[in-house]
Amino acid sequence: MNQELEEGRYYKNANQITQIIVAFVIFMCFFAMTPVGFTLYSKYALPVGLALLIIVFLISGNVVHMNKGDFFYIIFLISYYLFTLPLTGGGIGSIFPPVMTVLWIQIMGRCRLTNLLIRYITKIFCLLFAVSLIRCPDYFLKWTVRGETGMNPNTLAVLIVLSSSFILIFNQSNRVYKKYHLLIPQILLTCWGILNCKSRASLLMFITFLTFKYLMPKRMRKKRKVACFICYSCIAIGLLFPMFYVYLNQFSDSIKIPFINTLFSEKSLFSGRERIWNNIFMELSKKNYSWIIGIGSKADIRTVGAEINPHNAYMMVLMDFGFLGVVAYYSFYIFYIKKIYGRGKLFIEQIDLIYLGLSFFILSFFETVLLWHPFVIITGFIWGISQGYNRNGYEKL
């Protein structure tokens, strides 16, 4: 009897948490559909996200539980990041994105995501995809030349890829979707939207996701070792690519790649990131221990007067917390992938979500979106439901 009451409370709390999170994801998507709304949400994303976390933990009961390993990992991550702050002069705000991301992934992995809720969320992403496409014609020109306010073209491109990828994952068994052969038109529309935003990073991410989903053999995608190897590779390349990019720029700042230059005629191959990354390397090299513990989020990496971000999620963690911080944070994803695959047979949607998360790792070579406050909950959502999704129902995790 006591066990039944306990399980009843568990499922009730799980439902409440799921409803709150799904409502917030829908809320965020609606805000992302308008320039003013997204600007407002971006401004208050950190306090709103913290408030939501507190609410979830208050009502969680025994749903958001952690085993000893997960608990001590979170404590270690927070303790190490706090330890580096007085040594590097970093800001306390730099701790929140990585820690909140890990917490959201843990929480969402225990959500009771039914097929009905997934259909609701998919419809919202369909709406977001449609609105983003309506906004994207000549968006890069409007934003850069005419000075129109709103989200960065790269951010709009990420929203297009995110919504399109989610639709591709959860509409693959939809009869209407198959009947009207909507797959190819959707892929073409996505590429058209990305090209209007002139976002090479988003195009690379989308092509990578399509390669994983449609060209990579299923038997390979089902293997844990393959997913872990790709994750390791992304982290390594994410750290090494800026070095190569800076080195390449020393020889030529006008390298021409015909296909890329035709599609992105308004953009140079070297867009300024090389100067930012070079400044980070120079700051790290001033003190030997800086490579280990970082130089802090307040380090001056500006190439001009304006405040700027590293435009690489791996470099961002390296700058804020050093190489030890990179290992501490990104090792979580390796163990998380092993944990998901270790549960046994996975649904194809779960595998697709894992590889969508890995495609975002490719985007992270050029952007810090996954560690940007407005997108933290989306990162948690993608990785979290890759564990929590169950096409046949729900089981206590």
N, C-alpha and C positions, 0 to 999 in steps of 0.2 A: 504493500500500500504506500509506504513512504517513498519507495523507488518510483512508483507511478506518479506521485505528487511532484517529485523532483524532476522527472522527465517532462511533466506538464508545464512546470515553471520554466524549464529550459526552452521548450518549443515556443512558449508565449513570449519570453524575452528575445529569443532568436527572431521571431516574427516582428517584434517591435523595432529591434535594431535594423533589420532588413528594410522595413518600411521607411525609417528615418533616412537611411543611407540612399535608398532608391529615390526618395523625394528630393534629397539634396542633389543627387546627380542630375535629375530632371531640372531642378531649379538652376543648376549651373549651366546646363545646356541652353535653357531659355535666355539666361543672361548673356551667353556667348553669341546669341543671335543678333544683338544690337550693339553698336559701338559704345554708346553711353552706358548700357547695362554692363558690358564686359569691363569697361574702364572702372566703373564703380565696384564691381566684384573684385577686380584685381587689387584695388586699393585696400579692401578690407578682408582679403582672402585669409590672411594669417589669423587674425582674431576670430573670424567666423569658423575657420577650421579647428582652432583650439577649443572653442565653445562646443562645437559638434562632438569632438572627441570626449570632452568632459561629460556631456549628456549621455553619450553612448556608454561610457564606463559606469555612470550612475545607475543606469537601468539594466546593465548587462547581466547582473546576477552571476551565474556560473557559465555563461556563454563565452565571454571573452576571457578564457583561462589560458595560461601559458604553462608549458612544462618547464622544468628547471633550466633546461638548456636555453630556451627562448628568453626566459626571464633574466638569466645572468648575461645573456648576449645584449639585451636592451640596456641593462645597468652598466655593462662594460662600455658600450657605445657612448652613452651619455657621459659617463665618468671620464673617458678618454678625451672626448670633445671639450668638456669643461676644463680639463687639465691643460689643454693647449691654449685656451683663450688668453690667460695672463702672459704666456710666453710669446704669443704672436701678436697680441693686440687685436684679435678678432672680435667681432660683435656677437652677442648672445643669440641674435636672430639667425646666424648661420647654422646653428645646431638644429633648428626646428625642421627644415625640409627633409634631411635624411632620416631623422628619428621619427617624424610623423609619417613618412612614407612606409617605414617598416611597421609601425603600429597599425596603419590602415590596412596593409596587406594581411597582417595577422587577424584583424577584426573581420575583414570582408571574406576571408577564407572560411569563416564560420557563419556566414549569412545564409538564410533560408531562401535561396533564389529559385523560385519555381518557374516553370515554363511560362506561366501567365505574366509574371513580373519581367521576364526576359523579353516577352513580346512587347510589353509596354515600353521598356527601355529601347528596344530596337526601333519602334515607331518614333520615339523622340529623336533618336540618332538619324532616322530618315528625314525628319523635319529639319534637324540641324544641317544635314548634308544639303538639302534643297535650298535652305536659306543662304548657306555659305556659297553655293554655286551662283545664286542670284547676285550676291555681292561681289563676286570675284572678277568680272570682266574689267580689264585694265586697272585692277586694284593696285598693282605695283606702281603704275604711273600716277594714279590719283594720290597715293600715299607719299611718294617721294618728290614728285614735281609740283603737284598742286597743293601739297601740304594739308590734305584732308586728315582730320583726326580719326582716331579709331585704333584698332589693334594692328600690330606689325604684320606685314604681308606674310612673313614666315609663320606667325601664329595662326593666321587664317588658313594657311596651307596645311598646318598640322591638324586643325579641326576638320578639314576636308578629308584628310587621310584617316584620322581616327574614326570619324563617323562612317566612312565608306568601308573600312576594314571590319568594323563591328557588324555592319549590315551583311557583308560577305560571309562572315562567320556564322551568323544566326539565321540567315535566309537560305542557306545551302539546301535545306530540305523543304523549303516553302514551295507548294505546288504552283501558286500564281507566279512566283519568281521564275520557276522553271518553265512554265507554260509560255510565258511571253519572252523568254530568252533575254532576261534583263542583265545577265552577268557582264557580257561584253560592253553594252552601252554604259553600264555603271563604271567599269574600269576606264573607258575612254573619257567619260565625263570627269572622273577624278583626275586623270592626267591633264585634261584641259584646264581644270580649276587650278591645279598646281602650277602649270605653265603661266597662267595669268598672274599668279602671285610671285613668279620668278624665284621659286624656292627650290634650289637644287638639292638641299638636304632632305626635304620632304619627298621629292621625286625618288631619290635614292632609297629612302625608307620604304616607300610604297612598292617599288620594284622588288626590293628585298623580301617584303611580306608576300607578294605574289609568287616569287620564286620558291619561298618556303612552302606555301600552301598548295600550289598547282604543279610545280616542277620537281620538287624534292620527293623522292620515293617515300611512300607511306611507312614502309618498314624502317626506314632511317629515322623518320620523325618520331616513331614510337620508341626509339632507343634513348634511354637516359644519358648514356655516354655521349651521344651526338649532340644533344641539347646542351649538356655541360661544356663540351668542347667549344661549341659556338659561343657560349657565354664567356668562357675564358678568353677566347680569341677577340671578342668585342672589347673586353676590358683592356687587353694588351694593346690592341690596335688603337683604341681610344686614347691611350697614353702616349703611344709612339707616333701616331699620325701628326700631331702638332709639331713635333721635332722635325719630321720629314718636310712638312709644309714650310716651316721657317727656313730650313736648309735650302729647299728648292727656290724660295724667294730671293735668296742671296745671289743666285745666278741669273735670274730673269724675273721681272715683274710684268711681263707681257706675253707669257706663254699662251699659244693659241691651240685650242682643241676644237676643230671644225664643228662637230655635232653640238657640243655644249655651247659654243659661241653663237651658233645659229638660233638655238632655243632660248638662250638667255643673253640676247644681244646687248641689253642695258647693263649687264654685270661683267666685271672683270673676274678672271680666275682667282686673283688675289683681292679679296674684298675688305681687307683691314684686319681680319682675324690673325694674320701672320704677325702684325705689329703687337697685338694684345698678347699673344702667346709668347712672343720673344721677350716682352716686358716681364711676363711671369717667370720665365726661365732665368732672366737676369736677376730678378729679385730673389728667387730661390737660391741662386748661386752665391749671393753675398755672404751667407752663413751656411756652413756645412750641414748643421742640424736642421736647417729649414726644409731640406728635401724629406726629412723624416717626420717633422711635426707641422710643416707648412709655414706660411707667412701671414695668415689671417685674412678674414674677409674684408678688412679695411685697408689692405695693402694697395698702394697706388699703382695701378696697371694701366692708367689712362694713356691714350695716344693723343687725345685732345683734351679740352677742358671738361667735357661732360663725363658724368659717372657712367661706367660701362661694366658689363658682365663678361666672363671669360669665353662665352660662346662654345663651351665644351664641358659637358657634365663631369667628365673624369678630371679635367684640369681644374674645375671648380672645387672638387673635393680635395685634390692635391694641393691647391693653393690655400684652402681654408685649414686643412688638417694634416697635410703631408701624406707621404706614401703609406704610413701606418693607417691613416684615416681612410685611404682608398681601399686597402685590404680589409679593414674592419667593416666598411659599409658594403662593398660589392661582393664580399664573400657570402653575405646573407642570401643573395640571389642564387649562388651555386648550391648552397644547402637547401634552399627552398625548392629549386627544380628537382633535386634528388628526393626531397620529401614527397613531392607530387607524384613523381614517377614510381616511388616506392610503395604507393598505395595499391598498385596493381593495374588492371586494365583501365584505360582512360577513354572518355568519350572524345570524339574527333574535335568537338568544340573546345575542350580543355587544352588539347595539343595546339590548336590554332591560336588560342589566347596566349599560351606560353611563347609561341613564335611571334605573335604580335608584340609581346613585351620585349623580345629579343630584337625585333625590328626597330623599336624605340631606342634600343641601345645603339643601333646604327645612327639614328638621328642625333644621338648624344655626342657623336663625333664633332658636330657643328653647332649644337644648341644646348641650352641648359633647361629645356622645357620640363624635363622629368623632376628637376629639383627647384622648380619655380612654384611659389605658394599656390597660385590658382590651379595648377595641374597636379598637385600632390595627391589629391583624392582620386583623380583619374588614374594615376599610376597604381595606387592601391587597389582601385576597382578592377583594372585589367589583370594584375597579378593575383589578387585575392580570389576572384571568381574562377580563375584557372584551377584553383583548388576546390572551391566551394560548389561549383556548378555540378548538378546531377540531373541528367535528362529524365530519369525515371522517378524522381522524387527527391527526398531529403533524408540524410542519415546523420546521426549525431557524430560529430568529428572528435 
